[in-house]
């Protein structure tokens, strides 16, 4: 699995059989690595299928409704347990 990569550029081959020169990746400093990371992030973001405004509204509404329902359930459970503890321990 060492040969599988998600990078934009292909990794340089490792080994003794090369010409003796260092590859492009070996010459990069911290700013070069940062630039490569930025290019890779932009390339991945171009692959994303972004939702339409209608889909985004639907998903956001579903999440908000779900959160409100869970809050209501937890509130009822908390109230019930507090009443039970109050009954048992007086």
C-alpha positions as CSV (number, residue, x, y, z in Angstrom):
1,X,0.0,0.0,0.0
2,X,3.0,2.3,0.1
3,X,2.6,3.0,-3.6
4,X,-1.0,4.4,-3.3
5,X,-1.1,8.1,-3.0
6,X,-3.7,10.9,-3.1
7,X,-1.3,13.6,-3.9
8,X,-1.5,15.8,-7.0
9,X,2.1,14.9,-7.9
10,X,3.5,11.4,-8.2
11,X,6.1,10.6,-5.6
12,X,9.7,10.4,-6.6
13,X,11.0,6.8,-6.8
14,X,13.3,5.8,-4.0
15,X,16.3,3.6,-4.3
16,X,19.9,3.4,-5.5
17,X,19.1,3.1,-9.2
18,X,18.5,6.8,-9.8
19,X,20.8,9.3,-11.5
20,X,22.1,10.6,-8.3
21,X,20.2,13.9,-8.4
22,X,17.7,14.8,-5.8
23,X,14.1,15.0,-6.9
24,X,11.9,18.1,-6.9
25,X,10.2,17.1,-3.7
26,X,13.5,16.8,-1.9
27,X,14.4,20.4,-2.7
28,X,11.3,22.0,-1.2
29,X,11.6,24.0,1.9
30,X,8.8,24.8,4.4
31,X,7.2,27.4,2.1
32,X,7.3,25.0,-0.9
33,X,5.6,22.3,1.2
34,X,3.0,24.8,2.3
35,X,2.3,25.8,-1.3
36,X,2.0,22.1,-2.4
37,X,-0.5,21.6,0.5
38,X,-2.5,24.6,-0.6
39,X,-2.6,23.4,-4.3
40,X,-3.7,19.9,-3.1
41,X,-6.5,21.5,-1.0
42,X,-7.7,23.6,-3.9
43,X,-7.6,20.5,-6.2
44,X,-9.7,18.5,-3.8
45,X,-12.2,21.3,-3.3
46,X,-12.7,21.4,-7.1
47,X,-13.9,17.8,-6.9
48,X,-16.6,18.5,-4.3
49,X,-20.2,18.4,-5.5
50,X,-21.7,21.4,-3.6
51,X,-25.4,21.3,-2.7
52,X,-27.9,23.7,-4.2
53,X,-29.5,26.4,-2.1
54,X,-32.7,24.3,-1.9
55,X,-30.8,21.1,-0.7
56,X,-28.9,23.2,1.8
57,X,-32.1,24.7,3.2
58,X,-33.7,21.2,3.4
59,X,-30.6,19.7,5.2
60,X,-30.3,22.6,7.6
61,X,-34.0,22.4,8.5
62,X,-33.8,18.6,9.1
63,X,-30.8,19.1,11.4
64,X,-32.5,21.9,13.4
65,X,-35.7,19.8,13.8
66,X,-33.7,16.8,14.9
67,X,-31.7,18.8,17.4
68,X,-35.0,20.3,18.8
69,X,-36.5,16.8,19.1
70,X,-33.4,15.5,20.9
71,X,-33.5,18.5,23.3
72,X,-37.1,17.8,24.1
73,X,-36.5,14.1,24.8
74,X,-33.5,14.9,27.0
75,X,-35.4,17.6,28.9
76,X,-38.2,15.1,29.7
77,X,-35.7,12.4,30.7
78,X,-33.9,14.9,33.0
79,X,-37.1,16.0,34.6
80,X,-38.2,12.4,35.1
81,X,-34.9,11.3,36.7
82,X,-34.9,14.4,38.9
83,X,-38.4,13.6,40.1
84,X,-37.4,10.0,40.7
85,X,-34.3,10.9,42.7
86,X,-36.3,13.4,44.7
87,X,-38.9,10.7,45.5
88,X,-36.4,8.1,46.5
89,X,-34.1,10.3,48.5
90,X,-36.7,12.7,49.8
